[in-house]
Amino acid sequence: MTNENAAVYFVDRHVTEGRVDKVAFREADGLKRSLTYGELAEQSGQFAGALLRHGVRREERVAMILRDELEFPISFWGALKAGAIPVPLNTLLSAQVYEAILADSRASILVVSRDLWETVKPAIDGNRFLRSVVVVGDKPEGTESFADFVAGAEVEETCDASADELAFWLYSSGSTGTPKGVRHVHGSLKATADTFGAQVLGIREDDTVFSVAKMFFAYGMGNAMSFPMSVGATTIIFGGRPTPDSVSAILANERPTVFCAVPTLYAAMVAAQEKAGTDPDHQVRICTSAGEALPREVGERWQKIWKAPIVDGVGSTEMLHIFLSNAPGDIVYGTSGKAVPGYDVRLVDEHDEDVPPGEVGELLVRGPSSAEGYWNRRSKSQATFQGHWTRTGDKYECTPEGRYVYCGRTDDMFKVSGIWVSPFEVEQALVDHPAVLEAAVVARADDGDLIKPAAYIVLKEGVAPPSQDDIKSFVKDKIGMWKYPRWVEIVDELPKTATGKVQRFKLRETC
């Protein structure tokens, strides 16, 4: 029987195929260490041995609160080799949320970056499931250093697993509330590499990939691990905070050919480059965007400056990566493109009946990478995973040309004067204004208790604040009289998840 453990395909195979000395990961910050495919195979096997030495049994959870650093792929693939379940967690959560997730997952081992320890420490007080806390870097009292944890452990062979066996969990980003544990099987990683990675992105062995989206995030995991590792390419990893300056420096110095980011960063980099008035220094041949829909104006301005197209698409933690996307040579900015080969999508109304082109419906998707379900959320699993179809919670419309246009989350849509309004459509109009960098729109009741759009905008650096009337008139002229925001608030930043999704539910709480 063939061993379908994902670590065989993504790690061990490269040793037998002659890539022992090929660099798999290279750090762009800190000590700027590198890790070859051969070293990854050995060190992940040793991490597996360390887990077994510490009494970790199959399917026990190994929580990872790790920056993007070499210990991330070593721990992730090492856990898979041991038959344990790695659970990468968002590195920007609060202690209270970590406490809830660690209790929910019942992880027995926690691997954490030293830089994050002060936030994580209060979360483990009283935890009755953790047996060991492993710290990458100088170990605080009561913990074990990563180096000591693996020292002297045997290099274990990758355990046998089927493609349908549970492999890892990801906790949803929480753009609509409390994170949920999403359970994925071994075969899902290869499924995303065979579909979006191979057939849309066209990843090649000679590529060097840089993903601003971190590896704990489903989008970043595909970008930085499964896609490049499916072909033996190299990944640049960066544990710091991505800013236009830091990212531009990495593009210039590390020379990646594939760049993966989120709309917020693309918008900020476009604004910074236009202000600088110089040509960017890079070798990027193709870019990807996900997390939220990419505004048309941002995509067009990026391609004009960088001369590298952005393949904008939509994915989810539940589907592991992008399943609806534009493609090289077939890009229409302002749309999410078409179904990725291997996936099917449909739009349905509130009665689950298909809606015709031009009408708004909820997006459903089926494909080979769908999650096995949520942990400890049976009713939510039943509502989301319906046979072969997964409900995304996104509202879309399909154009007569077969392209899908994002309209917002199901709980973001609202009616004005009896007509559905898409917050994203209003936001697209707002960011077309020369003074606006970012925008978010939510529903707010007026004095007559009627629902109208309310806008929160972030201005470009150094611009004079426009008047509310100017903003309102601009939107009226672009998309229609009833859709313009009745209230416009200028804010320093929008509330977001670590993956760049705007948390509109937090804005609604202020209305």
N, C-alpha and C positions, 0 to 999 in steps of 0.2 A: 504494500500500500504506500502511495506517495505521501510524504510528509508535507502537508499544506500549511504548516505554521508560517506566518508571514515573514518571520525572520530568516527562513531558508531562502526565499526569493529576494528579499531586499538586502540581506547582509551576507549570508554564507555563500550564495551563488557567485559573488564577485571574486571570492578567493579561488574557486575552481576555474573561473573564466579568465584568470590572469590579471586581475586588477588589485592585487595585494598592495602595490605601492602607489596606487592612484589616490589622490587626496579626496576624501569624501566630504569633510567639513573643515572650514578654516575660519577662525575667529577674527573679526574686524576690530575688536576692542580688547581691553584687558591685556592679558599676556600674549594675545594673538597666536594662540596655539593652533595646531592642525592635527587632523586625525585621518589616517589612510583607511581604506576599506579593510586591509588586513588587520590593522590595529583595532578597528571597530569590531571585527569578528572576534578577536581574542578578548578584548576588554568587556564586550557585552556578555561573552561566555563566562568570563570571570565574575561579572556582576550576578549572573544567574547562579553561579556556584556559591557566591556570598549569601544570596537569598535563601538557597537551600540549606546552607550551613546555619542560618539563623532560624531554621524551622518553618520557613514559608512554604505552604502547601499550594497545590494547584487551585487556581481561581481565587486565592486570597488577593486582596487589593493592595497595591503599592502606590501610595499617593506621591505625586511629584509637584512641588512648588519650586520650580527651577526657572531661572533666567535662560535665555537662549545661550547656552554654553556647551562645551563638549560632553559634559556629564548628562545632558538631556538625552541625546540619542543613545548613549551607552546604557543609561537606566531604562529607557523605553524598550529598546530591543532586548536588553538583558532580561527584563521581566517577562517578555514574550517567550524567550528561550527557556525560562524556568517554568512556564505554564502559569505564571501569576498574571494578574490583571493590572497593568499600569493605568493610573488615573491622573493625567496631567491637569493641573489646575491653573486658572488665571492668576498671574503674578501681581495683580493690582487690586485684589479684593481686601476687605477689612477683616480684622481678627474675628469678628462676630460671624461673618459669612464662612470663613475657613472652619470655624468651630462646628457650624451646622453641616458643612459638606463632609468633614472628616468623620463626624458621627454618623451621617447618613450612609457613607460609603463603607464604614467599618474597616478602614484601611489598617493593616497591622504594621506596615513600614511606611515612614515618611522620609522622603529625600528633599532637602530644602537648600536653597542657596543662602550663603552666610549673609548677604546683603538684605535678605528678606526676613531674617530671623526675628528681629525685634517686633515685627508685625505678627509673625506666626506664633511666637512663644505663648501669648495669652490664650491662643486658640486650642492649645493642647493640654492646658491645665484641666485635670479631671477626666481626660479622655481615657476610656477603659478598654479601647481596642488596640491602640498603638503599643507595640512591643519594643520598637527601636526607632529613634530619630537620627537620621544620617545627614550631616551638614557638609556641603561642599565649601571648603575653606577652613578657617580656624574654628575649632569646635567649641561651642559654649558648654558650660557645665551641664552634665546630665545627658549629653548627646555623644554621638560617635562621628568621627571625621569620615568622609567618603573614602579617603586613602586607607584608613584603618579598617573600614568595613570590608573592603575587597582584598586587603593584603593577605596573601597566602591561600586564597580560595582557589579551588580547582576550576579549570576552564571547562564548563559543562557543554555537552552536546545539546543542540536544539531539540527540545522535547517534541514528540509527535503530536500533531493537532490536525483537525479537519478544517476545511475552509469555512464551515458553518459553526465552528466552535467560538465561544465568546473570547475576545482578544483584549479589548481595552474599553475604557469608559472615557467620555468627555462630558463635562458639565456645560450645559447651554450657557450662552453669554449673559443671559438675564436682561435682555433689552426690554422685556415686558414683565419682569418681576424676578422671583426667586429662581436661581439656577436649578436645572433638572439633570439627573444623571442619565446620559444617553449611552446605551450599550451597543458596541459594534463587534462584528465577528472578523476573523482573520481574512476572509476573502474580500472584505470591503476595501482594504487598502489597495490591493492589486486591481480591483474593479475601477477605482477612480484613476489609477495610473493608465489603465488600458483604454479608458474613455477620454476624459478631458485631457489628461497628461499627454497621451500619444496622438489623439485624433484632432484635438483643438490646439493645444499649446505646441505640439510638435517637438517635445523635449528631445534633446540629443546628447550623446555621450560627451561631446566636446563643449557643452554648455556649462556656464557658471551661473548659478542662481542666487539671487538675493531677495529674500522675502522680508518686508517690513512687518507683516503680520507674524506674530510669534508662533512658535511651534505648539504651544498648548491649545491653540485655536484650530478648529478643523481646517479652515482655509490655509493657515500657515503650515500645518502638518503636511498637507499635500504639497504645497509649494516647496518647502524646505527639506522634507524627508522623502515621502513616497515617490514623488515625480522624479527628482534627480537620482534617487537611489534605484529607480526602476531601470535606468539606462547606464548607471555608473558615472553620472555627472558629479560636479563639485558644488557644494553649497557654502555661501558666505553667511556666517551667523553673527548677529549683533545683539548684545544683551541690553544696550542702553536705550534711552528714549529717542525715538525717531523724530528729528526736526528737519526742516528743509536743508539747513546747513550740514548736519551730521550725515544725512542720507546722500546729499550731493557729493560730499567728500568720499563716501564709500563707493559711489558710482564711478568717481574719477580715479580713485586709488586701487580699488579691487577689480575693476573692469568686468563686472558681471554682464552676461549677455541676455539674461532673463530677469526682469524686475517685477516684483509682485507687491502691490500696496492697496490702500483703501482710498475711497474718494476724498476723505478729509485731507490726507497727505498730498494727493495729486493737486488739489485746489491750492493748498498752502505753497507747494513747490512752484506751481505756475505763477502765483502772485509774487513770490520771491525772485524768480528768474526774470519776470517782466520788469520788476523794480531794478534789478541789477543791470539789465540791458545788455547782457553778454550771452554767448552761446554756451550751453552746458557741455561739460567734458565727460564723455561716456562712450560705452560700446554696446549699449542695450539694443537688441534687435526686436524684442517684443515685451510687452507689459501685460499684466493681468490686474483686474480690479474686481472686488467683491466686498461683501459686508453690508453695503447699501448700494442703491443704484447710482451710477456715475452721471452727474449732470452733463447734458449735451455740450454745454459751453466749455466745461472743464476738459472734456475729452478732446474737443476740437483744438483748443488752445495748447494742450499738451503736445498733441501730434505735430502741430505747427512748429513748436519750439524744439522738441526732442527728436523729431523725425522718426519716432518709434510708436507704432500703434498700441492702443490699450484695448485688450480683449476684455470687455466688461461682461460679467455674468452674474448669475444668482445661484447660491448654494445654501446649505443649512447644516447645522450640526447633525441633524437627523439623517441627512443624506451624505454626510462626510465631506463633500466638496461640491463643485459647480456642476449643475445639471442642465442649465439653460444659459446660453451664451452667444455672444457674437463670436466670429471666427476670423482669422487672418484672411484678408481679401474680401470679407463680407461683414464689414463693420458699419453700423448706423448708430452713431452716438445718440444717446437719449432713449435707446431701447436696450432690452436685455437679450436680443437676438432670438435664436431658435433652440430647440431641444438639442442637447449634446448627443452625438451618436451613442446608442445604447440605452437612452432614456426616452420615456414618453411623458408628455404633459397634457393636461386638459384644464379648462376653466368651467366652473360650475356655479350655479346660483344657490340660494339658500335651501332649495329643495334637491340639491345634487343633480340637477339637470344641466346638460351642457348649454353654455351661452353662445350665441352667434358672434362672428367677428364684429368688433366695434363696441361690444358691450363688456362691462366690467364683471369679472367673476373671480372666485377664489381659485388659486393655482393648486392643482394636485399633480403629483409626480410619481412615477414608478421606475425603478431601475435597480441595478445589481448591488448598490452600496447602501441601501436603506438600513436603518438601525434595527436591532432586534426588539427594541422597546425602551421605555424609561424604567429606571430602578425605583421601586417602591411607589410608583404612580400608575396603578392599574387603570383607573378611569381615564386618566390623561393619555395613556398608551392606547386604549380602545378608541378614544376620540381622534387620535392623530394617525395611527397606523391601521388602515382599514383594508384588509386583504393585501393585495399587491400595491395599493395606492397609499401615498403619504400626503396628508394635508399640510400645506406649508404655512397657512395663516397669512399669505400674501395675496393682495388683490392685483389683478393684471387685466389688461385688455389685449386682444390679438388683432393686429391690423389685417387688412385684406391681403397684404403681402406675406402674412404668416409670421410676422415679428411680434414679439411680446413687449408690451410697454408697462412698466411698473406704475401702480397707482397708490400703493401704501399697504400697511398692515390691515388686517380685517378689523382690528379695533381702532385704527386711525381714521378710517373713512367716515365721513359724515355728510349730511344733506344740508344744503342752503337753498331756501326757497323751493324745496322739494326736489332739488337736483343734487346728485352725488358729486361731492368734491374730493379730489385726490390731493392730500397734503403735498405729495411729491411734485405734482404739477405746479402748485403755487410756489413751492420751494425752487423749482427750476427757473421759474420766472424771476424770482427774487435774486438768485445768484447771477442772473444776466445783467442786473443793475451794476454799473461800473464801480460802485462803492462797497458792494456786498461780497464778502468772502464765503460765508456759510449762512444757512437759514434752516429753521425748523418751524413747521406750522401745525397747530393743534386746534381743536374746536373749543369755543368759549361761548357762554350764554350772554346775550346783551341784557339791557334793562327790561326788555319785554320777554325775557326767558327764551329768546330765539337763538338758535345756534349759528355762529358766524366764525370765519377763520381769524386766528390770532397768530401773529408772526413774531419770532425771536430771531434776530439777525446779529451776526458777527461782522464787523467792518474790516476792510483791508487796512493794513498798517499805514498810517500817515494821511488817510483821507478825511475830509471834513464830513461830519455827520449829516446825512441828507435829512430833509424834513419828512414827517409822516405823510404829508400830502404828496410829496414827490414820489415816495415809495408806492403809495396807493395808486397814483395815476399811472405809474410805470407798469404795475401788474395789470390794471384794468385794460390798458392798451394792448398787452401781450396775450392775455388769456380770457378776458371777459369781465363784464361788470359785476356779476354776483360772486366771483371767486376772489376778489381782492381782499387782503387782510384789513379788518376793521380796527385792529390794534397792532402797533408795531413797537416792539421793545428792543433796544440795542443792549446786547450783553457781551461780556468779555469772552465767554465760551459757552458751548452747548453741552449739556450733560450727555456723556457717552459711556458705552462699555469700553473695555480695553481693546476690543476689536474694531472700534470706530463706529459702531452703530449708535445713532442718536436715541436716547432714552426718552421718547415723547411722553411716556407715562409720568415722568418726573415733571415735565413742563405742564401737563394737564393738572397736576396736583397744585400748581400755583395759580390756576385760573379761578 
